[in-house]
Amino acid sequence: MSSVGRSGGHLLEERHSLKRDTVSLIAEIREQLEAAMRDRDAARRDTLRLILSSLQGAEKELQRPLHEDEELQVLRRERKKRLEAAEAFRAGGREEQASKEEDELDVLEEFMPEPISEDELEQIVDNVIAEVGATSMRDIGRVMADVMPQVAGRADGSAVSQLVREKLA
């Protein structure tokens, strides 16, 4: 992942430090889009347009502004599309298209929260297991139900599930 994608979560953190009503994600992306157009950065401009279109489409579908968690859900869906497309292009020997998808992914990740560290994830899972008194694989559903809201958008569900399974095995 590029340094842009790594540090990108800071945009989201900065935006969250402001009052939520002050700057919406859509407004932030529009500002970034205008900057990309001024800078004549075609790749960034096109990616921001795609993200903006997805967010606006979700708003139109719901017929109301998106909540923070809904914005994040749209971003995660777009992220997943880019990852799958890059993988498919690479498997088909189309390296140039795979790189383009990964470049789009880097821009997209600027608007996502910083990924959770393995240590932090492990601590959350351990705390939840202790809280719910989980002792076996039968308790995986209860543990996952408590862990996922705490790591929403910052950790992959399959990685969380694997860690919970290891802890309960």
Buried (B, 14 or more C-beta within 10 A) or exposed (E): EEEEBBEBBEBBEEBEEEEEEEBBBBEBBEEBBEEBBEEEBEEBBBBBBBBBEBBBEBBEEEEEEBEBEBBBBBBBEBBEBBEEBBEEBBEEEBEEBBEBBBBBBBBBBBBBBBBBEEEBBBEBBEEBBEEBEBEEEEBBEBBBEBBBEBBBBBBBEEEBBEBBEEBBE
